[in-house]
């Protein structure tokens, strides 16, 4: 399957609308002046038929809204460093599963590891990425492909 920025964008938009009832709009990565900076990032690695990782970075406001929606409470009742980071790990897990499935995971098994909060995003160029405007908040998702391991 050919998998590029538009493919990733479609997966992310569909997943957020379907599961979290959040509407996001793609935005030009060269015009991000109005979006707040990323507050935190998380990654999830996968291996097998498809090997690589998905990294998700989000602004504080996005994390508050996401956690609020998941828990059914007001954003001001959320501790961004607790429930907000839990929500970040959850959507990272969700996006990782979507990417693996899109790469052929329905017919070819891959192992999806647990998501983890990271200090900084990888310094390598992603295979595909998309920058989203979520009601004025930042969501950036990137997929890094690694060469699949050959069977011994």
PyMOL commands that set and color helices and strands:
alter all, ss='L'
color gray80, all
select helices_A, chain A and resi 5-20+60-71+75-77+80-105
alter helices_A, ss='H'
color red, helices_A
select strands_A, chain A and resi 25-26+40-48+52-58+110-112+116-118+128-134+137-145
alter strands_A, ss='S'
color yellow, strands_A
deselect
rebuild
show_as cartoon
